[in-house]
Amino acid sequence: MEAKQFLSSVMQNVLLIHKANCMSELTHIRENNDDSERHLSENRSKFETDAMFLLKQMLRGEILTAKTVVQKYSIADRRLRDLENDGKCKKRWKLNEVGKRLYVEYFCEIPKQLTKSDIISNWNNLSQGKLL
């Protein structure tokens, strides 16, 4: 990965965390009935806090599933769907050896850290005008 792309990816993750901290829109906005709507409005602050916690875990490189979120963190798996629907994370199916779907994994793409040789190569390309 080129230095420019790496820095761009890092900045996107930093901006994502900053944006998530500034906005309280990590959870869904509407429910489909009055009772659920009241529950959502009464607990929105907790739901937002839970969603922010899960987002930070994924930005640290943890891959989450509905089962691990409920069992390990005691957070409703709905927060994962809220984050995925809002484009804050991605999801993929975990398949068994014959290709049957087992469960969904949620994750954030984390840029790989550049190695010393990558940095030297990028520096040489930059000094020769190839990277620009």
Secondary structure, DSSP 8 states (H G I E B T S, - for coil): --HHHHHHHHHHHHHHHHHHHH---SS-S--SSHHHHHHHHHHHHHHHHHHHHHHHHHHTT--B-HHHHHHHH---THHHHHHHHTTSSEEEEEE-TTS-EEEEEEE--------HHHHHHHHHHHHTT---
